[in-house]
Amino acid sequence: MKKALLCLVGCLFALACVVPASAQGPTIIITPSPAILSVGQTQTFTAAFSDGSQIQSCSWLVTGSLNAIQSTSTNTALLAAGTLRATYVATANCQNTNNVNAMGIAIIVIR
């Protein structure tokens, strides 16, 4: 949890971040990040394990009560930007076919 919080703070400055499931484990990379969107625009995000392992499942979340994100396949999600211009974070918590879990973070800027 401490690593995730530190990474989140770093993401706000670096505009991109990955959080490892463990110190030696693979990470989740979300593309695109950062995503610059207009109000009401949609964007597809893709998650991938850094070691190339196959994703079995992902759950997606996004900050901002006016934004919505919906899983569209095993490793993709569609985000619908809300009407409030600000910077948000999308997360994907994924599991690969070896039952390894990892989380990735993408930065979203709505302008």
Steps between C-alpha positions, in 0.01 A plus 500: 500500500783738589665434161172569320451832683855609431461407136171691477672813630781445251249450220355843552844643425622252240163441324567125471542218745496127557463324832660158543309220671822426688857626489600233247167448322378632167316831474195614308554756228192697391495680168447775423633689800464784526173528308392856416124512436229754438179507702275212390769328293562125523835319514592133489770390745705181471675318784800270453736314734857629473633145468271421206292249695139453393233690690220286637287784640505870590278721710503872422428807713515873429494799733242774453133430552408635155741267318410142407719204405375165371699187422464410131718187486751308711754784494319810365255755635308796359503825695232766453625838618268701719431872489743616770837614367773360726767228533388148589648154553387172341617174653504146368537215746588195290578133543700295253455132412757411770273665763743790552327830585625848418355851473574778254407867497425736212465877525202663328475873437160635397510847354 
